[in-house]
Amino acid sequence: MAAVVLRPGWRLDGAALYRHLEQLLPPYARPRFLRLQERLAMTETFKQQKVRLAQEGFDPQRVPDPLFLLDEAAKAYVPLGPALLQGVLDGSFRI
């Protein structure tokens, strides 16, 4: 998962981000999940709070931020809704 902060007034274009990452990263290095945040949570020593983010995972019940999933068939990052989440959990949607 990658935590992303967009510039004010910008929206996530899942297809454009997919094309950009496709040029820069090999398939195994592309984040499967994206978490959009207003700002990155930092510690008192200005380090990212990666442990807390990892503990929250991709559970929409625990994560207040919008979540997106890499959909290889659509070649885009798509919103992680209840149906897609269930597909990931039961294995019908492969990540």
N, C-alpha and C positions, 0 to 999 in steps of 0.2 A: 504494500500500500504506500501511496505517496500522499502527503498533505500538501495542498496547493492553496496559495493565496492569490486571488486575482486582483488586478489593478481596479481602483474604484470605477464603476460604470461599465466594466467589462463582463461578458458572460462566457461561460465555457462552451466552446464549439468542439464537441466530442470527436467529430470526424476529422477536423483540422488538427487537433492534438494527436490523434492516432497517426495521421500522415507524417507529422513532424517527428514523433517518436520512432516511427518506422524507419526514417532516414538516419536517426542518430543512434538507436540502440538495437542490439540483437533481440530476437523474440523472447529469450529467457530473461532479459533484463528489464523489459517493459513492465511497469506496475500493473497488476491485475485490478486493483481497487484504487480509486481516488477519493480523497476526502477534502471537500472545499471548506476552507476556514476563512474567517474575517481577518484573523491575525494568528501567527504561530505562537503557541504557548511556550514561554521561556522560563528557565529557572532563575534564581537570584544571580547566578554567574553567567547569564546570557547563553545558556545551552538549551537546545530544543528538548522538550519533554517527550522523548521518544518512547520511554517505558510506559507512560500513561496511555499514549496513543496505541501502542501495541496491545496493552491489556484490554482496551475497549474494542479492538478488532473492527469488524464490519457489521456489528449487530445494531440495527437502527433503533432498538430499544435503549441502547446505552450511548449511542453517538448522536448528538444533537445536530451535527453538520450534515449537509447533503452528501450522499455517497454515490459514486459512479463505478461501473464495472466495465472492464475491457471486453467487448463483444467482437471476437475475431471474425465472425460471419458477417457482421454489419460493418466491420472495419471502423469502429467508433467506440467511444466511451459513452455508455448509456446509463440513465438514472437507475439506481438499484431500488426497484420497487418490491412489494411483497411477493409477487409471483416469481420474479427473477431470483430473489433471495431464497425462496423455497426450492427453486431449481438447483441453485448452488448447493444447498444443504442436502438435498436428496440425491445429488449426483447427475441429474438429468441435464444440467447445464455445466459443461466442463470448463474449468478455468486453467 
